Amino acid sequence: MSVWRRWWAGGLAVTILAIAGATGAPALAADDRQATIHQRGVLRVCIWPDYYSITYRNPRTGTLEGIDIDMARAFAADLGVSVAFIESSFPRLIDNLTENACDIAMHAVGVRPDRAAHVAFSQPTLISGIYAVTSRDHPTLHSWADIDRPGMVVVVQKGTYMEPEMRRRLVHAEVRVVTALQEREREVESGRADVFMTDYPYGRRMADLTDWAKLLEPPVPVAPTAYAYALPKGEPAWLERVNRFVAAVKADGRLRAAAERHRLLPILAK
């Protein structure tokens, strides 16, 4: 079942499609996606609306904001069509693309081999390594160098690349794996853990929107991961068109301006 919603953002009506259960039309024939988009008059963009600075629905205003909201609107404008934002998530990413629920996923999708087996990736727009979030009043944890010490408890989310990376890197600290949504934050805020590991946008969210969290940056990037746009596999003409857009927004400054506007310059891909 699909549910269409309308949100007003900056005076413009924005269409949101929330997907539940089976997702729509069969896959397109190879390489006719651009023609289909122009015929439809709409670029369907999958987003995760809880991704701060990337594709985030502001809870106060209900509007969508973030670098990939800006870029999706810019891409639709370049194509001469309107944009429909389709609510998705990382667990639903592959199904949404393979079942033709959207034309492209634009929510800073990490380029990973397990995903690349099922979807195609554009050239990267962002590159984020691992960052740490601790409490502002932690008595001994002031920098990245303080993390790997006896007695420190480091929380990671199960299934993220932070889990194997921290197990491999940390020698003295305890690595604690959690599964529930926002359990990392609760463990650190309560004092049961000292720090949790995340990427830059989510760490920035914690520092910006809470009164207790502090973001710790490593002295050198830790396990940097490229973030790109994900597309259905087997459509080289569509991939080439998306990559031309990525190259254009890098060259003309639109991507950098959006990164600066949403405080993501530290992870902007060159």
Secondary structure, DSSP 8 states (H G I E B T S, - for coil): -EEEEEEEETTEEEEEEEE-SS--S----TT-HHHHHHHHTEEEEEE-TEETTTEEE-TTT--EESHHHHHHHHHHHHHTSEEEEEE--TTTHHHHHHTTS-SEEEEEEE--HHHHTTEEE-S-SEEE--EEEEETT-SS--SGGGSSSTT-EEEEETTSTHHHHHHHH-SSSEEEEE-STTHHHHHHHHTSSSEEEE-HHHHHHHHHH-SSEEEE--SS-SS-EEEEEEEETT-HHHHHHHHHHHHHHHHSSHHHHHHHHTT-GGGB--
